[in-house]
């Protein structure tokens, strides 16, 4: 398998690196502003505690999604280095340029992505 001629690997590498830096910054800011949920009902009301628990759950999910995206970016950068970038990891067919342009970290062609969902 060789590099897809329609993929500008330098541009894709730059986009992936920029998104990785953005995510790392967001993670750092999130860690600084994160607060632990107070579970003592004597100190805060039940509704306030429920709101705090919901907020914590949303922060946890946001962190999980950011970690998952960082992993996808790292995998895409590895594929760029091994010249597998631009090809579906499931079927080995080329991924449409517009799809890569929209999300350079995508590992699947549109057909395989539909099958996976």
C-alpha positions in Angstrom: 0.0 0.0 0.0 1.4 3.4 -0.9 0.4 6.9 0.0 -2.8 8.1 -1.5 -2.0 10.8 -4.1 -4.9 13.1 -3.1 -3.7 13.4 0.6 -1.4 16.2 1.6 0.4 14.5 4.5 2.1 17.6 5.7 -1.2 19.4 5.9 -2.9 16.5 7.7 0.0 16.2 10.1 -0.3 19.9 10.9 -4.0 19.6 11.4 -3.6 16.6 13.7 -0.9 18.2 15.7 -2.9 21.4 16.2 -5.9 19.5 17.3 -3.8 17.4 19.8 -2.4 20.7 21.3 -5.9 22.1 21.6 -7.1 19.0 23.4 -4.1 18.9 25.7 -4.8 22.6 26.6 -8.5 21.8 27.3 -7.5 18.9 29.5 -5.1 21.0 31.5 -7.7 23.7 32.0 -10.3 21.1 32.9 -8.0 19.6 35.5 -7.4 23.0 37.1 -11.1 23.8 37.4 -12.3 20.4 38.4 -13.9 20.2 41.8 -14.8 17.1 43.8 -18.5 16.5 44.5 -19.5 17.1 48.1 -21.5 14.0 49.2 -22.4 15.2 52.8 -26.1 16.0 52.7 -25.8 17.8 56.0 -23.5 20.5 54.5 -25.3 21.0 51.2 -28.8 20.4 50.0 -29.9 17.3 48.2 -30.6 19.2 44.9 -27.3 21.0 45.0 -25.6 17.7 45.6 -27.5 16.2 42.6 -26.5 19.1 40.4 -22.9 18.7 41.5 -22.9 15.0 40.8 -24.5 15.6 37.3 -21.8 18.2 36.6 -19.1 15.8 37.7 -20.5 13.1 35.4 -20.5 15.5 32.5 -16.9 16.4 33.2 -15.9 12.8 33.4 -17.6 12.0 30.0 -15.9 15.1 28.4 -12.6 13.8 29.7 -13.2 10.3 28.4 -14.1 11.7 24.9 -11.0 13.9 24.9 -8.8 10.9 25.8 -10.5 8.9 23.0 -9.8 11.7 20.5 -6.2 11.9 21.6 -5.8 8.2 21.0 -7.4 8.5 17.5 -5.0 11.4 16.7 -2.0 9.4 17.9 -3.1 6.5 15.7 -3.6 8.7 12.7 -0.1 10.2 13.2 1.3 6.6 13.3 -0.5 5.8 10.1 1.0 8.9 8.5 4.5 7.7 9.5 3.9 4.2 8.2 2.3 5.5 4.9 -1.0 3.8 5.8 -2.8 7.1 6.2 -5.8 7.7 4.0 -6.7 4.0 3.9 -9.5 2.4 5.9 -8.2 0.3 8.8 -11.1 -2.2 8.3 -11.2 -2.8 4.5 -7.9 -1.2 3.2 -9.8 0.9 0.7 -9.0 4.6 0.3 -10.9 7.0 2.5 -12.6 9.9 0.7 -10.5 13.0 0.7 -13.4 15.1 1.9 -13.9 12.8 4.9 -10.2 13.0 5.8 -10.3 16.8 5.4 -13.3 17.0 7.8 -11.7 14.6 10.3 -8.0 13.7 9.7 -8.1 11.2 12.6 -10.8 9.1 11.1 -9.7 5.5 10.7 -12.6 4.2 8.6 -14.1 4.8 5.2 -17.8 5.9 5.2 -19.0 2.4 4.3 -17.1 0.7 7.2 -18.1 3.5 9.6 -21.8 2.9 8.8 -21.3 -0.9 9.4 -19.6 -0.1 12.7 -22.5 2.1 14.0 
